[in-house]
């Protein structure tokens, strides 16, 4: 659990270690079943980001029993259970408390070989960066709260958040020379990317024109419809970010947008980048693309081109 790792790892033997994580949050969509699926996808992602296989999970529930019907909770748990089944994860229990605000998530246990654990640090000069999901789910969720997001955009964002990182992780672990990985969640793309080089002698170059995102969110950004977390992310990390003139300011907002159940950000040897992208596309991870590289020109900082 040193650094800003996605989960904790506990070695049991020479060839077996546990990966443990916990994650839960308030609803970001209206449909209870879909919320359950998103929450589970998000929680499992921390295990996938470390290259592990999630095995068991326990539900974490905070529920206002006096103000919401129990059928809502039933549908949340059903959505979560169906997503666990898709992932091959066994639900082994959980805990619930009465709360004024609805929350749901999981405590997850996975396994991995101790020598195969991927940290979110370890990227090397010359590595390429691959992102497996588009950005913008935080902005879409904010637009949904204002009843401004069109149905087709909500559907695209929902499909993105409910999609497991299982296939992406399996492709990654079959690829040699992967040096670091993290999943892009609440700190936004740039926040999590900068975690990969904290305290190191390397820096990042990001190709803004290659970033996958939902094109409809540009209009929302220009209208000021963005989550508060985006501003907090930007304020916290912007002193480490240099933006080239050709990168529009609205794109920087996209790069700081807090994600839910975001994709994997993978640093690997340049020679393996295109083969991994081809493998990801063949596995159905269609949005996977190369979005940057590791450099030694500005250690600990990022330049967005």
C-alpha positions in Angstrom: 0.0 0.0 0.0 3.0 2.3 -0.5 2.4 5.3 -2.7 -1.0 5.9 -4.3 -1.7 2.4 -5.3 -5.2 1.3 -6.5 -5.5 -1.5 -3.9 -3.6 -3.2 -1.1 -1.6 -6.3 -1.7 -0.8 -9.0 0.9 1.6 -11.8 0.0 0.5 -15.3 1.2 3.2 -17.5 -0.3 5.9 -17.4 -3.0 3.3 -17.7 -5.7 0.1 -16.2 -4.3 -0.9 -12.7 -3.0 -4.2 -11.2 -2.1 -5.4 -7.9 -3.6 -8.0 -6.0 -1.5 -9.9 -2.9 -2.2 -13.1 -1.1 -1.2 -15.2 1.5 -3.0 -18.7 2.9 -2.7 -20.5 6.1 -3.7 -23.9 7.8 -4.1 -26.0 7.3 -7.3 -24.9 9.0 -10.5 -27.7 7.7 -12.6 -31.5 7.5 -12.0 -32.0 3.8 -12.7 -31.3 1.6 -9.6 -30.3 -1.5 -11.6 -27.8 0.5 -13.7 -26.4 2.2 -10.6 -25.7 -1.2 -9.1 -23.9 -2.3 -12.2 -21.7 0.9 -12.3 -20.8 0.6 -8.7 -19.6 -2.9 -9.1 -17.7 -2.2 -12.3 -16.0 0.7 -10.5 -15.0 -1.4 -7.4 -13.7 -4.3 -9.4 -11.5 -2.0 -11.5 -8.9 -1.5 -8.8 -8.1 -5.2 -8.9 -7.9 -5.3 -12.7 -5.6 -2.2 -12.7 -3.1 -4.2 -10.7 -3.3 -7.1 -13.0 -5.2 -9.3 -10.6 -8.3 -11.5 -10.8 -11.2 -10.6 -8.5 -12.7 -13.6 -6.8 -15.1 -12.5 -4.0 -17.0 -9.4 -3.0 -19.1 -8.1 -0.1 -21.8 -5.6 -0.5 -21.6 -2.2 1.3 -25.1 -0.6 1.6 -26.2 2.7 3.1 -30.0 3.1 2.6 -32.7 5.5 3.8 -35.3 3.0 4.8 -37.9 5.7 5.7 -37.8 7.6 2.5 -37.1 5.1 -0.3 -38.9 1.9 -1.2 -37.1 -1.3 -0.6 -37.7 -2.3 -4.2 -35.1 0.3 -5.1 -32.5 -1.4 -3.0 -33.5 -4.8 -4.5 -32.9 -3.5 -8.0 -29.5 -2.0 -7.0 -28.4 -5.2 -5.5 -29.7 -7.2 -8.5 -27.7 -5.0 -10.9 -24.6 -5.4 -8.8 -25.1 -9.2 -8.6 -25.5 -9.5 -12.3 -22.3 -7.6 -13.0 -20.4 -9.7 -10.4 -21.6 -12.8 -12.2 -20.4 -11.4 -15.5 -17.0 -10.8 -13.9 -16.9 -14.3 -12.4 -17.0 -12.9 -8.9 -18.8 -14.6 -6.0 -20.8 -12.5 -3.6 -20.0 -13.8 -0.1 -21.8 -11.3 2.2 -21.9 -7.7 3.1 -23.2 -5.1 5.5 -25.9 -2.5 5.5 -26.7 0.5 7.6 -29.6 3.0 7.7 -28.4 6.3 6.3 -30.1 9.5 5.1 -28.2 9.2 1.8 -28.2 6.2 -0.5 -24.7 4.6 -1.1 -23.6 1.3 -2.6 -20.4 -0.4 -3.4 -18.2 -3.4 -2.7 -15.3 -4.7 -0.7 -13.4 -6.9 -3.2 -10.7 -9.6 -2.8 -8.7 -10.8 -5.7 -5.5 -12.9 -6.3 -2.3 -12.4 -8.2 1.2 -13.8 -8.4 3.4 -11.6 -6.2 5.9 -11.1 -9.0 3.2 -10.0 -11.5 1.7 -7.1 -9.5 1.4 -3.9 -11.5 1.8 -0.7 -9.6 0.7 2.7 -10.8 4.4 3.7 -10.7 7.3 2.3 -12.7 6.8 3.9 -16.1 10.1 4.2 -18.0 11.5 6.6 -20.5 10.2 5.8 -24.0 7.1 4.0 -22.8 3.8 4.6 -24.6 0.6 5.2 -22.8 -2.7 3.4 -23.7 -6.1 4.5 -22.5 -9.0 1.9 -22.8 -12.1 4.0 -22.2 -13.3 7.5 -23.3 -13.3 10.4 -20.9 -16.3 12.6 -19.9 -18.5 10.6 -17.6 -18.3 13.2 -14.9 -19.5 15.9 -17.2 -22.3 13.8 -18.6 -23.4 12.9 -15.0 -23.5 16.6 -14.2 -25.6 17.3 -17.3 -28.0 14.5 -16.3 -28.6 16.2 -13.0 -29.6 19.3 -14.9 -31.8 17.3 -17.2 -29.7 18.5 -20.2 -28.1 15.4 -21.5 -29.7 13.8 -24.5 -30.7 10.1 -24.2 -28.2 8.9 -26.7 -25.3 10.5 -24.7 -26.6 9.1 -21.4 -26.7 5.6 -23.0 -23.2 5.9 -24.3 -21.8 7.1 -21.0 -23.8 4.3 -19.1 -22.4 1.6 -21.4 -18.9 3.0 -20.8 -19.3 3.0 -17.0 -21.0 -0.5 -16.8 -18.3 -2.1 -19.0 -15.8 -4.2 -17.0 -12.1 -3.7 -17.4 -11.8 -7.5 -17.3 -11.0 -7.9 -21.0 -8.6 -5.0 -21.0 -6.7 -6.4 -17.9 -6.5 -9.9 -19.4 -5.0 -8.5 -22.7 -2.6 -6.3 -20.7 -1.4 -9.3 -18.6 -0.7 -11.3 -21.8 1.5 -8.5 -23.1 5.2 -8.4 -22.2 7.0 -5.2 -21.0 4.0 -3.6 -19.2 5.6 -1.4 -16.6 2.7 0.4 -14.8 -1.1 0.7 -14.8 -3.8 2.5 -13.0 -7.5 3.0 -13.6 -8.8 6.5 -14.3 -11.4 7.5 -11.7 -12.1 10.4 -9.4 -8.8 12.4 -9.8 -9.3 12.6 -13.6 -7.1 11.5 -16.4 -4.3 13.9 -15.6 -4.5 13.4 -11.9 -4.0 9.6 -12.2 -1.4 10.0 -15.0 0.6 12.2 -12.7 0.4 9.7 -9.9 2.3 7.3 -12.3 5.4 9.6 -12.2 5.2 11.0 -8.6 8.7 11.2 -7.2 10.3 9.8 -10.4 12.9 11.1 -12.9 10.4 10.9 -15.9 7.6 13.1 -17.2 4.6 12.8 -19.4 3.7 14.0 -22.9 -0.1 13.7 -23.7 -1.5 13.8 -27.2 -4.7 15.8 -26.7 -5.9 15.1 -30.3 -5.7 11.3 -29.6 -7.7 11.4 -26.4 -11.0 9.4 -26.7 -14.0 11.4 -25.2 -17.7 11.9 -25.7 -17.8 14.8 -28.3 -21.1 16.1 -27.0 -19.5 17.2 -23.7 -17.7 20.1 -25.4 -20.9 22.1 -25.5 -21.5 21.4 -21.8 -18.0 22.6 -20.8 -18.5 25.8 -22.7 -21.8 26.4 -20.9 -20.0 25.8 -17.5 -21.8 22.5 -16.8 -19.0 20.6 -15.2 -18.7 18.8 -11.8 -17.1 20.5 -8.8 -14.6 17.7 -8.7 -13.2 18.8 -12.0 -12.3 22.2 -10.6 -10.7 20.6 -7.5 -8.6 18.3 -9.7 -7.5 21.1 -11.8 -6.5 23.4 -8.9 -4.6 20.5 -7.2 -2.5 19.5 -10.3 -2.4 22.4 -12.7 1.0 23.7 -11.5 2.4 20.4 -12.9 0.7 20.8 -16.3 2.0 22.7 -19.3 -0.4 23.1 -22.2 0.7 23.7 -25.8 -1.2 26.4 -27.8 -2.8 23.9 -30.1 -4.6 22.2 -27.1 -7.9 24.0 -26.5 -8.7 24.9 -22.9 -12.0 22.9 -23.0 -9.9 19.8 -23.6 -7.9 20.4 -20.5 -11.2 20.3 -18.6 -11.9 16.9 -20.2 -8.5 15.7 -18.9 -9.3 16.8 -15.4 -12.9 15.5 -15.4 -13.5 13.0 -12.5 -14.5 9.6 -14.0 -16.5 6.8 -12.6 -15.5 3.2 -13.6 -13.1 4.7 -16.1 -10.6 2.8 -18.3 -7.2 1.5 -17.6 -4.1 3.7 -18.3 -1.2 1.5 -19.2 2.5 2.3 -19.6 4.4 -0.2 -21.7 7.4 -0.5 -24.0 6.9 1.3 -27.3 7.4 -1.9 -29.3 4.4 -3.5 -27.5 2.0 -0.6 -27.8 0.4 -1.3 -31.3 0.2 -5.1 -30.7 -1.7 -4.4 -27.4 -4.0 -2.0 -29.1 -4.8 -4.6 -31.8 -5.4 -7.2 -29.1 -7.7 -4.9 -27.2 -9.7 -4.0 -30.3 -10.1 -7.7 -31.1 -11.3 -8.3 -27.5 -14.0 -5.7 -27.9 -12.2 -2.8 -26.2 -12.9 -0.6 -29.2 -12.0 2.8 -27.7 -8.4 1.8 -26.7 -5.8 4.0 -28.2 -2.3 5.5 -27.6 -2.6 8.8 -25.8 0.9 9.7 -24.8 4.5 8.7 -23.8 7.0 8.9 -21.1 9.9 11.4 -21.4 12.8 12.5 -19.3 12.6 16.2 -20.4 10.4 17.4 -17.6 10.5 15.1 -14.6 7.3 14.9 -12.5 5.4 17.1 -14.9 3.1 16.7 -17.9 3.0 18.5 -21.2 -0.2 18.4 -23.1 0.2 18.8 -26.9 
